[in-house]
Amino acid sequence: MPDIKLKFILSVLAGIVFSFLFILLAFALPLEEKKQQIIKKPKGKLEQISHAVKTR
């Protein structure tokens, strides 16, 4: 078999394997959904101070 044909066949097979691998990873890895965090308003003086320290 000529060297050129062997290189072509191996490159096509490598491309198929890598494409299949990335397709499987796309289905296997979950998408992370960012949820909006609800922050309640501080009631007492200590909660206000704590909230002010956390937001710095």
N, C-alpha and C positions, 0 to 999 in steps of 0.2 A: 504494500500500500504506500503510495507516495506520502512524503512527509507533510505536504501542504494539506492533503485531505484529512490526515490524522489530526493536525492542529485545528482544522476547521470543525471537525466532529467533536473534539474535546472542548473547544470554546463554546459550541452550541450547548453541549451537555452541562457545562459549568454555568452557563447563563440560565438554563432551565432550573437547575438545582438552587441557585441563589434566588431566583425569582420565587420559587416555591417556598423557600425558607422565609423570605420577607412577607409573603402573603400569609403564611401561618402565623408569623409574629403579629401581623396586623389584627388577626382575629383573636389571638391569645392574650394580647395585652389590653387590659381594660382602659377605657377612657375615663379620666377623672373629671367629675362634674364639681365645679366649685359652687358651694351653697352660700347664700348671703347670710352672714352672721348678724343676729339681732342683738344689739347692745341696749340693755335697759338703762333708764336714767337713774343715777345714784340718788338714794333717798336721804340718808343721813350724812353728817359731816365727815365721818370716817370713810364712808363709801366714796364721797366726792374726792377726798385726799388720795385714796387708793386709785381711783380712776385717773386722777391727774398724774400720778406717778407712773402708771402703766402706759399712758399715751405719750410720754416723753420719748 
